[in-house]
Amino acid sequence: MSNGSSFFALVKSTRYFVKIPAVQALLIQFISFFFVFTLLAGIGLLFEMHNSVILVSLLQGAVAMLLSYRRQMAPWWWLMQFIFPCALVLTLALKIPPVFFLSAFIFLLGFFWTTFRTQVPFYPSSVKVWESIEKLLPHGKQIRMIDIGSGLGGVILHLAVRHPESTFIGIELAPLPWLLSALRAAFGKSSARFIRGNYIHRSLTNYDVVFAYLSPVAMSALWQKAVHEMKPGALLLSYEFLIPEAHPSITISSKSGGPNLYGWHL
Ligand SMILES: C[S@@+](CC[C@H](N)C(=O)[O-])C[C@H]1O[C@@H](n2cnc3c(N)ncnc32)[C@H](O)[C@@H]1O
């Protein structure tokens, strides 16, 4: 690769990185800190005013909230941006041993991994959803099904017991949920298989059923992938989230008022 093209690749990946909401939020906090610090330092010099740490963090939070609003970040970020500096100051005041933060960080990293980039957090679906999926599977026929983003493996383990003739696979990006699902399969002597990886890099061609419980952000890209890779007649299922480009051919409403399960025949 020439120097020119590697420079453009670097600019492109930096732009992509900076567009990630969590990265934007962090940059906004830095900008707010320097803005408030400069402002209060100036006022402090002029009027010999002393600022308390909590006042600085409240001001920083307010500026960060305003900037997040101006950047048209999702509304839940506004509140988080306001609370963050104060929460940081108060937590530091508790003088909790640093090893606690390190342990919590390692645990959360293992569980959520690159959620800040994918914007698809871990959140398990319920047994009711698994039962609804089961009713949609063809009976007496061998099928291959994959759960893309399989979390703790609940869906796949549930179906593998009830359809021993079929193949059930889960793919999960985050190491800790993947490890737990693989252990559950091994100790439960399940035929289900769990792969650690990104479903984006796995072809969906050989599956009769693809199940996804992701997030609204992921649905358009998933639809493009499904249209290109899934075979005619295969079934794409999504719990809770619709695909903006395609009307579902199946909608199963939850009796308890929870989210729907949607299906699309390719
Ligand atoms: C809402 S949870 C659903 C878990 C599981 N399917 C269930 O129904 O209980 C979404 C999961 O997808 C995983 N995930 C997000 N993006 C992914 C990707 N690109 N490839 C594989 N897994 C992904 C997350 O780590 C998370 O565990």
The ligand as an ORCA input file, in Angstrom:
! r2SCAN-3c Opt
* xyz 0 1
  C     -29.613     -8.612     22.872
  S     -28.359     -9.840     23.066
  C     -29.243    -11.286     22.529
  C     -28.721    -12.570     23.137
  C     -29.421    -13.842     22.647
  N     -29.586    -13.890     21.223
  C     -30.770    -14.023     23.298
  O     -31.755    -13.928     22.582
  O     -30.815    -14.250     24.512
  C     -27.307     -9.445     21.657
  C     -25.970    -10.158     21.663
  O     -25.369     -9.975     20.393
  C     -23.963     -9.879     20.561
  N     -23.431     -9.229     19.350
  C     -23.535     -7.921     19.017
  N     -22.989     -7.694     17.810
  C     -22.524     -8.891     17.363
  C     -21.845     -9.309     16.185
  N     -21.550     -8.437     15.228
  N     -21.512    -10.615     16.071
  C     -21.810    -11.509     17.051
  N     -22.443    -11.165     18.197
  C     -22.810     -9.878     18.350
  C     -23.803     -9.076     21.841
  O     -22.534     -9.288     22.413
  C     -24.955     -9.638     22.686
  O     -24.527    -10.697     23.494
*
